Amino acid sequence: MRNTSNVAALLALLASLVSFTACGDGENVEPSDGSIENVGSVGLKLELGSDVSLTSIDYEITGDRFTKSGTIGISDSSEIRALIGGIPAGNGYSIRLWTEPAVNDGATCEGSASFDIRAGAVTTARVSLRCRVTGKTGSVEVEGAVNVCPLVSSLSALPLEANLGGVIALSAEALDIDEGPSAATFQWTATSGTLTANGAGAELQCTASGTVFVTVSVSDGDCEESDTLSVLCTESDSEQAPAEVVINEIESSGGTPGDWIELINVGSTPADISGWSVRDNDDTHISLIPSGTVLSPGGFYVVEEAALGFGLGDADSARLYDGDAELVDVYGWTAHASSSYGRCPDGAGDFITQPTVTKGQPNDCLPEAPTTAAWPESAPVEVVDASNTWTSNLSGLSYQPATETEPGVLWATVNGPGTLYRLSFDGSSYAPDTANDWGSGKALRYADGTGNPDTESVTTAAWDAPFIYAVAERNNDASTVSRITILRYDSSAAGTTLTATHEWDLTADLPVVGANLGAEAITFVPDDFLVENGFRDQSTNDAYDPASYRDHGGGLFFVGIESMGGIYAYALDHTDSSFVRVAVLESGQPGVMALEFDRDRGYLWATCDDTCGNLANVLTIDRAPSSPSFGGFIVRRTFERPASLPNVNNEGFAIAPETECVRGQKSVFWSDDNNTGGHSLRRGSLPCGNLF
């Protein structure tokens, strides 16, 4: 008697990582229909017993308006292995697997399962596959062994572009949900350059210009997955930008502890002066600067008499030579200075006998008369918002720098109705962020939850904190009454309305102005800058001491008044919403429309609108003790608007930090309250480093 036996195999098919990547800076996944959307993949791996031989297995995946089917060729392999991709995110999918007996030696197998595809999540589908074999004697049991292959879940490069000789840091992460059969390992390759790998991290040193493709592969000892990104190695503008270091100050008689020569880096990049030398007028007197000596931009380096090995005479000179023994700078004198000889302005002007010695500090120079100069731009101003994103009233801007994990953010305020926007760059323009209810901006309210503040300007104090400060000149619900307030908001709060966490009403402390001619600008200046540069507190007539002001946020808030051009500096008490006016200064403008403090350069910018040609004044702290304005901000330079910036009603102004400099330039932004030509946002550039 001949028996027909059932060959029953319960085989587990476990889905591999279902990976989603939205369009943007990350990896793009392209589904089978060619569109770019959130998609996932189902990975299958099934080991068959040696007594089971299949030629192919068919599959069909179905879902809402989605069907995908095909055949997996096995060709007498001992395992079924496939990756089925291009599955849009959604719920209620089903997968069906089956075999055709005619092509599988009479084996009939079938199984199905349901699963969901969710963006950013890992989905597991489990299928029971039952097989029947006819016309065979005996029986065989097939046991499935499943391995979930690891996938590269992230691949990063910081930065994406470097000059020849520069290094790009690479990092990867892998996801292996079954953590077997072995721990995940990484292997890195690059099409050019010197690659140094260390597990999930690597460094690529650029050795040739051009695009370099970097690939990382992750393996669990059984299967492997890889991902690739491209970086750019570029020729620098010159083989090596020369170090811009000059002699800045000289003490030739009775210094502390002796004679010395001070150098300054006037360039915008760090300067390595290892192996440079200083000399007096005797060629046998040579003092080498130690290896590893690097000056930051604007930094000072003092060569003391002990390092010189010689003193400076009453008729002598100081000479600076680079590492190739080429003369870089020289200054000679015929008599000792009563104090010291110093350049005014620092690093650029002529040597004078200073009123005081300023070793290792900015020189004691009398204030320069401000001059007007052309805008120091190198790129044309461009529109950076979509047409009619705002119809009018975009008034204030503040730039929050990018971090290692988050892109830069442009904060913007509309003055009527009072609204705060969080703007992100989409590759061509700055648009409202769609996350956390920011899509249409967030309506602003006073601390009691009422009102419609006319928010003209915005600033941030600590860049790593969520708090945004806005200044309003009135309540739009009572538009004929002046109400000048500083309002603090928590930008991390959910919802479409933000209520101020703090409110400081400055109205009674300021001159009487029209309801629509009050506070138009605000910016934050950190305590450490004010202390280091000798800022004077006019309320105490002494050096500014942050310890005198309770819970004041780590700095002072400078407020600009539209109708009179004055700037008022306040210490804001965050405990009880009281305040102290610390200083009053003149902007040099008939009206202040925007204030912006450049924390890298120590420049306080005060800008006007089309009523004065969009001129921009730059103020710095007067460091000359003999000056009547010592310790206060004074106007140093007036810049004309960029040639390609239209003379429109620009009420907002913001500057990106020098951590985001590209080819020696950093971005600046203007906001046009009138939305001229259907656009409110424009972007230009400034050179990184000192402007004068």
Order of alpha helices (4+ residues) and beta strands (2+ residues): beta-beta-beta-beta-beta-beta-beta-beta-beta-beta-beta-beta-beta-beta-beta-beta-beta-beta-beta-beta-beta-beta-alpha-beta-beta-beta-beta-beta-beta-beta-beta-beta-beta-beta-beta-beta-beta-beta-beta-beta-alpha-beta-beta-beta-beta-beta-beta-beta-beta-beta-beta-beta-beta
